[in-house]
Amino acid sequence: MEILTSYGTILVLLAAAVGFFMAWGIGANDVANAMGTSVGSKALTIKQAIIIAMIFEFAGAYLAGGEVTSTIRKGIIDASYFVDTPELLVFGMISALLAAATWLLIASALGWPVSTTHSIVGAIVGFAAVGVGVDAVEWGKVGGIVGSWIVTPLISGFLAFLIFNSAQKLIFDHDHPVKQARRWVPLYMFLAGFVLSLVTIKKGLKHVGLHIGTAEGFYYAIGVAVVVAIIGKFFINRIEFNDHPNTDKKTHYANVEKVFAVLMIVTACAMAFAHGSNDVANAIGPLAAVVSIVSNNGEIGAKAALVWWILPLGGIGIVLGLAIFGRRVMKTIGQGITHLTPSRGFAAELAAASTVVLASGTGLPISTTQTLVGAVLGVGMARGIAAINLSVVRNIVISWVITLPIGAGLSIIFFWILKAIFI
């Protein structure tokens, strides 16, 4: 307790610095792969993707990133073990942030899309198991997270496979694909509007004090989807296509892809907002815990109210990480796994968003990274195994498997260093 009294300000400043570093890592890795499909399909240039992500990620993080956040991220450690030694929890949270951020920096430099959620979870498990004891870790929760490595990519991959095949059969396999696009793309716009507004309602609005019930959320989402479909149909009907019967198929396909490119820009904006509102907690959750424990003289609360400067710190960190270091992971997702067009990228993004909705409804621990990679793989599989770059996929899977142990190992090292400095 004396340590918190003597070094409280230093520990808060240290936590703020590593919290910013972690937010930077989230921007470099997680946001980059959320925008990768839009860049890979050429719906957006890298510069446009970065500008869109900067605006909507920051808006999501700042406006809907959480007035109150759980002190212990995902409930994976039991705080009661730290009641008599709150300084160990402070050291642990700083170590976890530094460990996860370091791993994200390495992975982003290599172009590997890893899970920021799993990075921080592994880091928290590491310091808790070594610093206090293995009983302090809720191993059931950790098991659920490991299980999600298989479940979430499979769900999103299957959905992407279905969406892509439906577009192929309803639009591309016809003699007049543009005519078919005019008929069916408003339906895809309805689906996108429905799923993305559900993501925003479930993931974002609860943080700004708007607690919307499940049934009510569905009604709002359907309302938004209908409006999106009507607006979409209006604009599609206004687009001048070169769809003369004698025009070759290649031109028809290019016209259809133009429609999907517009749709992808909308989905990219919504996914960036939902991602910012959700994943900023990986950086600000442990930081809020440190600030709360220090300011309450060592008392560990179940929830930690956010100090005014924490959310902007997380939002700015995410934006800078993406702008400075996000290109490599974007390239892996958008170009490395399989060749994407706007229609394929849209199928992957809609499938990923649908999986996020399903997971948040069932309480399944989820990684947005693994969800999106699974969706891109699903689109590739729809065109046959030869359409997938298996060496890139192998590297991605290896990076997922080693994320938890590397996060844990680094966290343990940093925890011991902090103990040696302050105790």
C-alpha positions in Angstrom: 0.0 0.0 0.0 2.9 2.3 0.8 4.2 1.8 -2.7 1.0 3.2 -4.2 1.2 6.2 -1.9 4.8 6.9 -2.7 4.9 6.1 -6.4 1.2 6.5 -7.4 1.8 9.4 -9.9 4.8 7.6 -11.5 2.8 4.4 -11.9 -0.2 6.2 -13.5 2.1 8.0 -15.9 3.8 4.7 -16.8 0.5 3.0 -17.3 -0.7 5.9 -19.5 2.5 5.6 -21.6 2.1 1.8 -22.1 -1.7 2.2 -22.6 -1.0 4.6 -25.5 1.6 2.1 -26.8 -1.0 -0.7 -26.7 -3.6 1.5 -28.5 -0.9 2.2 -31.1 -0.5 -1.5 -31.5 -4.2 -2.1 -31.9 -4.2 0.6 -34.6 -1.3 -0.9 -36.4 -2.6 -4.5 -36.3 -6.4 -4.8 -35.7 -7.6 -1.7 -37.5 -5.3 -2.5 -40.5 -6.9 -5.9 -41.0 -10.4 -4.5 -40.5 -9.7 -2.2 -43.5 -7.6 -4.7 -45.5 -10.5 -6.2 -47.5 -11.5 -2.7 -48.7 -7.9 -2.0 -49.8 -7.2 -5.4 -51.3 -10.4 -5.3 -53.4 -9.4 -1.8 -54.6 -12.7 -0.3 -53.3 -10.4 2.1 -51.4 -6.8 3.2 -51.7 -4.6 2.8 -48.7 -4.7 6.6 -48.1 -8.5 6.7 -48.3 -8.8 3.6 -46.0 -6.5 5.3 -43.4 -8.5 8.5 -43.5 -11.8 6.7 -43.1 -10.5 4.5 -40.3 -8.9 7.5 -38.5 -12.3 9.3 -38.4 -14.6 6.3 -37.6 -12.2 4.4 -35.3 -11.6 7.5 -33.2 -15.4 8.3 -33.2 -16.2 4.8 -32.1 -13.5 4.8 -29.4 -14.3 8.2 -28.1 -18.1 8.3 -28.4 -18.9 4.7 -27.6 -15.7 3.3 -26.0 -17.2 3.0 -22.5 -18.1 5.3 -19.6 -17.4 2.4 -17.3 -15.1 -0.5 -18.1 -14.5 -3.8 -16.2 -11.4 -3.6 -14.1 -10.3 -7.1 -15.2 -10.6 -7.5 -18.9 -12.9 -10.5 -19.8 -13.0 -11.7 -16.2 -10.0 -13.9 -16.7 -8.4 -13.3 -13.2 -10.0 -13.3 -9.8 -9.4 -9.8 -8.2 -9.9 -11.1 -4.7 -6.4 -12.6 -4.7 -5.0 -9.0 -5.0 -6.9 -7.4 -2.1 -4.0 -7.4 0.3 -1.4 -6.5 -2.3 -3.1 -4.1 -4.8 0.3 -2.9 -6.0 0.9 -6.4 -7.6 -2.3 -5.9 -9.7 -1.0 -2.4 -10.7 2.4 -3.9 -11.7 0.6 -6.7 -13.5 -1.7 -4.5 -15.6 1.3 -2.3 -16.7 3.3 -5.4 -17.5 0.4 -6.9 -19.5 -0.1 -3.7 -21.5 3.6 -3.5 -22.3 3.9 -7.2 -23.2 0.8 -7.1 -25.5 1.9 -3.9 -27.2 5.4 -5.3 -27.8 4.1 -8.4 -29.4 1.7 -6.3 -31.6 4.6 -4.2 -32.7 6.6 -7.3 -33.7 3.6 -9.0 -35.4 2.7 -5.8 -37.3 6.3 -5.4 -38.5 6.1 -9.0 -39.9 2.6 -8.3 -41.4 0.9 -10.9 -39.2 -2.7 -10.2 -38.3 -2.8 -11.4 -34.7 -5.5 -10.9 -32.1 -5.2 -7.9 -29.8 -7.7 -9.4 -27.5 -5.7 -12.6 -27.2 -2.5 -10.7 -26.8 -3.8 -8.8 -23.7 -5.5 -12.0 -22.3 -2.3 -14.0 -22.6 -0.4 -11.2 -20.9 -2.9 -10.9 -18.0 -2.8 -14.7 -17.5 1.0 -14.7 -17.4 1.5 -12.2 -14.7 -1.4 -13.5 -12.6 -0.2 -17.1 -12.7 3.4 -16.3 -11.8 2.8 -13.2 -9.6 0.1 -14.6 -7.4 -0.6 -18.2 -8.3 -2.4 -20.4 -10.9 -5.6 -20.3 -8.8 -5.9 -16.6 -9.6 -6.6 -17.4 -13.2 -10.1 -18.4 -14.4 -8.9 -21.2 -16.6 -12.4 -22.0 -17.9 -12.4 -18.5 -19.6 -9.0 -19.1 -21.1 -10.2 -22.5 -22.5 -13.1 -20.7 -24.1 -10.7 -18.3 -25.8 -8.6 -21.1 -27.1 -11.7 -22.8 -28.5 -12.7 -19.6 -30.3 -9.5 -19.9 -32.5 -11.4 -22.7 -34.3 -15.0 -21.8 -33.9 -15.0 -18.1 -35.0 -13.0 -18.5 -38.3 -15.2 -21.5 -39.2 -18.4 -19.6 -38.6 -17.3 -16.5 -40.5 -15.7 -18.6 -43.3 -18.9 -20.6 -43.8 -21.0 -17.4 -43.9 -18.6 -15.8 -46.4 -18.8 -18.9 -48.5 -22.6 -18.7 -48.6 -22.7 -15.0 -49.3 -20.2 -15.1 -52.1 -21.9 -18.2 -53.7 -25.3 -16.5 -53.5 -23.9 -13.4 -55.3 -22.3 -15.7 -57.9 -25.6 -17.5 -58.6 -28.0 -14.5 -58.4 -25.9 -12.0 -60.3 -22.6 -13.1 -62.0 -23.8 -16.4 -63.5 -26.6 -14.6 -65.6 -26.5 -13.3 -69.1 -27.4 -9.8 -67.9 -25.5 -9.4 -64.5 -26.1 -5.6 -64.4 -29.8 -6.2 -64.5 -29.5 -8.8 -61.8 -27.4 -6.5 -59.7 -30.1 -3.8 -59.9 -32.5 -6.3 -58.6 -30.5 -8.1 -55.9 -27.9 -5.6 -54.6 -30.6 -3.7 -52.6 -31.2 -7.0 -50.7 -27.5 -7.2 -49.9 -27.6 -3.5 -48.8 -30.6 -4.5 -46.5 -28.5 -7.3 -45.0 -25.4 -5.0 -44.6 -27.5 -2.3 -43.0 -29.2 -4.8 -40.6 -26.0 -6.5 -39.5 -23.9 -3.4 -39.2 -26.5 -1.4 -37.2 -26.9 -4.5 -34.9 -23.1 -4.5 -34.4 -23.2 -0.8 -33.5 -26.2 -1.1 -31.2 -24.9 -4.2 -29.4 -21.2 -3.1 -29.2 -21.3 0.6 -29.1 -24.5 2.4 -27.8 -24.5 0.6 -24.5 -21.3 2.5 -23.6 -23.0 5.9 -23.9 -25.8 5.0 -21.6 -28.3 3.8 -24.2 -29.3 0.3 -23.1 -31.4 -1.0 -25.9 -33.1 -4.4 -25.4 -32.6 -7.3 -27.8 -36.1 -7.1 -29.4 -35.9 -3.3 -29.6 -32.4 -3.5 -31.1 -33.7 -5.8 -33.9 -36.5 -3.4 -34.7 -34.1 -0.4 -34.9 -31.7 -2.5 -37.1 -34.5 -3.5 -39.5 -35.6 0.1 -39.7 -32.1 1.2 -40.6 -31.7 -1.7 -43.1 -34.9 -0.7 -44.9 -33.7 2.9 -45.2 -30.3 1.8 -46.5 -31.9 -0.5 -49.1 -34.2 2.2 -50.4 -31.4 4.8 -50.6 -29.2 2.1 -52.3 -31.8 1.2 -54.9 -32.3 4.9 -55.6 -28.6 5.5 -56.3 -28.2 2.2 -58.2 -31.0 3.2 -60.6 -29.3 6.5 -61.2 -25.9 4.9 -62.1 -25.3 5.0 -65.9 -24.1 1.5 -66.9 -22.8 0.4 -70.2 -25.2 -2.5 -70.2 -26.1 -2.8 -73.9 -26.9 -6.4 -74.8 -23.9 -6.5 -77.2 -21.5 -5.4 -74.5 -19.0 -8.1 -73.5 -19.3 -10.0 -70.1 -16.1 -8.4 -68.8 -17.7 -4.9 -69.0 -20.8 -6.2 -67.3 -18.8 -7.7 -64.5 -16.8 -4.4 -64.0 -20.1 -2.5 -63.8 -21.4 -4.9 -61.1 -18.1 -4.6 -59.1 -18.6 -0.8 -59.1 -21.8 -1.2 -57.2 -20.2 -3.5 -54.6 -17.3 -1.1 -54.3 -19.7 1.6 -53.1 -21.3 -0.9 -50.7 -17.8 -1.8 -49.3 -17.1 1.9 -48.4 -20.3 1.9 -46.3 -19.4 -1.4 -44.6 -15.8 -0.2 -43.9 -17.1 2.9 -42.1 -19.5 1.0 -40.0 -17.0 -1.8 -39.1 -14.4 0.9 -38.2 -16.9 2.5 -35.8 -17.9 -0.8 -34.2 -14.3 -1.9 -33.9 -13.2 1.4 -32.2 -16.0 1.2 -29.7 -15.2 -2.4 -28.8 -11.4 -3.0 -29.0 -10.2 0.3 -27.5 -11.1 -1.5 -24.2 -8.1 -3.8 -24.7 -5.9 -0.7 -24.2 -7.9 1.4 -21.8 -9.3 -1.4 -19.5 -6.0 -2.2 -17.8 -5.1 1.5 -17.8 -8.4 2.4 -16.1 -7.8 -0.3 -13.5 -4.4 1.2 -12.6 -5.8 4.7 -12.3 -8.8 3.5 -10.3 -6.6 1.4 -7.8 -4.1 4.3 -7.3 -6.7 7.0 -6.9 -8.8 4.8 -4.4 -5.7 4.1 -2.2 -5.5 0.4 -3.2 -9.1 -0.5 -3.2 -10.0 -2.8 -6.1 -13.5 -2.2 -7.5 -15.4 -4.5 -9.9 -15.8 -1.6 -12.3 -13.5 1.4 -12.9 -15.0 4.7 -14.0 -13.0 6.3 -16.8 -11.1 9.5 -16.1 -11.7 12.1 -18.9 -8.3 11.7 -20.6 -8.3 7.9 -21.0 -10.6 7.6 -24.0 -9.0 10.3 -26.1 -5.6 8.7 -25.3 -6.8 5.4 -26.6 -8.5 6.9 -29.7 -5.4 8.9 -30.7 -3.2 5.9 -30.1 -5.3 3.7 -32.4 -5.3 6.4 -35.2 -1.5 7.0 -35.1 -0.8 3.2 -35.0 -2.8 2.7 -38.2 -1.4 5.8 -40.0 2.2 5.0 -39.2 2.4 1.2 -39.2 -0.8 -0.3 -40.6 0.1 -0.9 -44.2 1.8 -4.3 -43.8 -1.1 -6.1 -42.1 -3.5 -4.4 -44.6 -1.5 -5.9 -47.4 -1.5 -9.4 -45.8 -5.3 -9.5 -45.4 -6.2 -7.7 -48.6 -3.7 -9.3 -51.0 -1.8 -12.1 -49.3 -4.5 -14.7 -48.6 -6.5 -14.6 -51.8 -7.3 -12.2 -54.7 -10.2 -10.0 -53.7 -12.6 -8.0 -55.8 -15.3 -5.6 -54.3 -17.9 -8.4 -54.3 -15.6 -10.9 -52.6 -14.4 -8.3 -50.1 -18.1 -7.4 -49.3 -18.9 -11.0 -48.8 -16.0 -11.3 -46.3 -16.8 -8.1 -44.5 -20.6 -8.9 -44.1 -19.7 -12.4 -42.9 -17.3 -11.1 -40.3 -19.9 -8.5 -39.1 -22.5 -11.2 -38.9 -20.2 -13.4 -36.8 -19.5 -10.5 -34.4 -23.3 -10.2 -33.9 -23.8 -13.9 -33.4 -20.8 -14.0 -30.9 -21.9 -11.0 -28.9 -25.5 -12.5 -28.7 -24.2 -15.8 -27.4 -21.3 -14.5 -25.2 -18.7 -16.4 -27.3 -15.2 -14.9 -26.8 -14.2 -13.5 -30.1 -11.3 -12.0 -32.0 -12.3 -9.6 -34.8 -9.0 -10.5 -36.5 -9.6 -14.3 -36.6 -13.2 -13.6 -37.7 -12.1 -11.5 -40.7 -9.3 -13.9 -41.7 -11.8 -16.8 -41.6 -14.2 -14.8 -43.8 -11.5 -14.1 -46.4 -10.5 -17.8 -46.4 -14.2 -18.7 -46.9 -14.3 -16.4 -50.0 -11.1 -18.0 -51.3 -12.5 -21.5 -50.7 -15.6 -20.7 -52.7 -13.2 -20.4 -55.7 -11.3 -23.6 -54.8 -8.2 -24.3 -52.7 -5.9 -23.2 -55.5 -7.2 -19.6 -55.0 -5.6 -19.5 -51.5 -2.0 -18.7 -50.6 -1.4 -21.6 -48.1 2.0 -20.3 -47.0 0.5 -17.0 -45.9 -2.3 -18.9 -44.1 0.2 -21.1 -42.3 2.1 -18.1 -41.0 -1.1 -16.5 -39.8 -2.2 -19.7 -37.9 1.2 -20.0 -36.3 1.1 -16.4 -35.2 -2.3 -17.1 -33.6 -1.1 -20.1 -31.7 2.0 -18.4 -30.3 0.2 -15.1 -29.3 -1.0 -16.3 -25.9 2.3 -17.9 -24.7 4.4 -15.0 -26.0 2.1 -12.4 -24.3 2.3 -14.4 -21.1 6.1 -14.8 -21.3 6.8 -11.1 -21.9 4.3 -10.1 -19.2 6.1 -12.3 -16.6 9.5 -10.7 -17.5 8.1 -7.1 -17.3 6.3 -8.0 -14.0 9.5 -9.2 -12.4 11.4 -6.1 -13.7 8.7 -3.7 -12.2 8.8 -5.6 -8.9 12.6 -5.3 -8.7 12.4 -1.5 -9.4 9.6 -0.6 -7.0 9.8 -3.2 -4.1 
